[in-house]
Amino acid sequence: MNHLLDAVGDEREHLETIFKRASTDGDFRRRLLSDPRGSVKEATGVDLPASYKFQFVETPPGVDVLIPLPELIDDEVALSEEELESVAGGWCCGCSACTAGCSTCSAVSSVEVE
């Protein structure tokens, strides 16, 4: 999820809880900026995994909208031909049974499709 408008269900409720409290509680707001993970757990009871990276930012005075920039693509880091092939060919389950691609992989072809 990249934006509140994309959130659904519990995610949206949690964000609304956090935003509502952050708009009226200055101490909580400061904790969101300094300890976002602990503050989210405090407000919602949700313990986000350490691998999930996020941060809260304040909108500076006079700014109507903050627009996050996409990640910078490093021209020095390019995909190898093998990596391009695997991406262009579609999804692969990565099992060692793949010899002719996942469309004929024994692991995938044995799965029933409803």
HUVEN-V44149 format. One record per backbone hydrogen bond with DSSP energy under -0.5 kcal/mol. NH is the residue of the N-H (numbers start at 1). CO is the residue of the C=O. If there is no record, write none. Layout:
# HUVEN-V44149
nh:NH co:CO
nh:NH co:CO
This chain:
# HUVEN-V44149
nh:6 co:3
nh:7 co:3
nh:7 co:4
nh:11 co:8
nh:12 co:8
nh:13 co:9
nh:14 co:10
nh:15 co:11
nh:16 co:12
nh:17 co:13
nh:18 co:14
nh:19 co:15
nh:20 co:16
nh:21 co:17
nh:22 co:18
nh:23 co:19
nh:24 co:21
nh:25 co:21
nh:26 co:24
nh:29 co:25
nh:30 co:26
nh:31 co:27
nh:32 co:28
nh:33 co:29
nh:34 co:30
nh:35 co:31
nh:39 co:35
nh:40 co:36
nh:41 co:37
nh:42 co:38
nh:43 co:39
nh:44 co:40
nh:45 co:40
nh:45 co:41
nh:46 co:40
nh:48 co:46
nh:52 co:49
nh:53 co:51
nh:56 co:32
nh:60 co:58
nh:63 co:60
nh:64 co:62
nh:67 co:65
nh:68 co:66
nh:74 co:72
nh:75 co:73
nh:77 co:74
nh:78 co:76
nh:84 co:80
nh:85 co:81
nh:86 co:82
nh:87 co:83
nh:88 co:84
nh:89 co:85
nh:90 co:87
nh:98 co:95
nh:99 co:97
nh:104 co:101
nh:109 co:105
nh:110 co:106
nh:111 co:108
nh:114 co:112
